[in-house]
């Protein structure tokens, strides 16, 4: 069976933790920041985990992650 290719776009955006969960960056911190409160922007800086509903799809993008 041939080796599986990693989707490079996903590899640049996602990181697999030691326990097997997938870490991601939060959205909505690129533009239109004047309408957001300081507290919102501070919260968006922190990373988040991919939801369990999307986990199978993300694992397929990162076969060796």
C-alpha positions in Angstrom: 0.0 0.0 0.0 1.4 3.4 -0.9 2.3 6.1 1.6 -0.5 8.6 2.4 0.1 12.3 1.6 -0.4 14.9 4.3 -2.5 17.9 3.3 0.1 20.6 3.7 -2.4 23.4 4.2 -3.8 21.5 7.2 -0.3 20.7 8.5 0.5 24.4 8.6 -2.6 25.3 10.5 -3.1 22.4 12.9 -0.9 20.7 15.5 -1.4 17.3 17.1 -1.0 17.2 20.9 0.7 14.4 22.7 -2.7 12.9 23.8 -3.9 12.9 20.1 -6.1 15.9 20.2 -5.7 18.6 17.5 -4.9 22.2 18.3 -6.0 25.1 16.1 -5.9 28.9 16.0 -9.1 30.8 16.5 -10.8 32.7 13.7 -11.9 36.4 13.4 -8.6 38.1 14.4 -7.5 39.3 10.9 -9.5 42.4 10.2 -12.5 44.5 11.4 -10.8 44.5 14.8 -12.1 48.0 15.8 -15.6 46.6 16.4 -14.3 43.9 18.8 -13.6 44.6 22.5 -10.2 44.2 24.0 -11.4 41.2 25.9 -12.7 39.5 22.8 -9.4 40.0 21.0 -7.4 38.8 23.9 -9.5 35.6 24.0 -9.1 35.0 20.3 -5.3 35.0 20.7 -5.4 31.7 22.7 -5.5 28.4 20.8 -8.4 26.0 20.8 -9.0 22.3 20.2 -10.8 21.0 17.2 -14.3 19.8 18.1 -15.0 16.1 18.4 -17.5 16.4 15.4 -14.7 17.5 13.1 -11.9 15.3 14.6 -12.3 12.4 12.1 -12.0 14.8 9.1 -8.9 16.5 10.5 -7.2 13.1 11.3 -7.7 12.2 7.6 -5.9 15.4 6.5 -3.0 14.5 8.9 -2.5 10.8 8.5 0.9 10.7 10.3 0.1 13.5 12.8 
